[in-house]
């Protein structure tokens, strides 16, 4: 049976936060480049079809497409970052619950009494200790 490894959970939470740190800018830049290239291609096609100057139309398509792509990428990156950080917080919350439970049990053992809410079973009898 695999044993519980607290450090594995901490490492996973740290990795999720590290991924989240650069994700927004990387997503925004990547999307801006992709949509900017598509805008440039559309500008080229439009210039050829209409017969306007290629440089200005292609440049306009790249700029408008790039700005639009950056905005969409930024928004998408923010949503992904939220999900990553929420997942990391869930891991950290479970770790804190485990720590608090272990601390409570250790305190109860020091005081030689069962922890609040526990149900000890002794010699076939069931005894419930009330919360102090």
C-alpha angles and dihedrals in degrees: 000000000000114000127229112266115192093185091061091059092047091049091051092050091048091050092050091052091047090053090049094051096071101022100093096054094040092051092046094049094044093050092045091054093047096046091040090056090049090049090050091051091049089049090052092050091047092048092050092047097046096033098236128142110295100213098056096043094046092046091049090050091050094048096045092042092046094051092046091047092049092053093047092045092049092052092047091047092052091054092049091047091052090053093048093048092046090053090049091050090052090055092047091048092054089048091052091049089052091048094047091048092050091048091050092050091047090051091048091051091050090054092045095236134104118267117259112277095018121125113213118199115212125179094334096310125112116221122182118200115208122235110268 
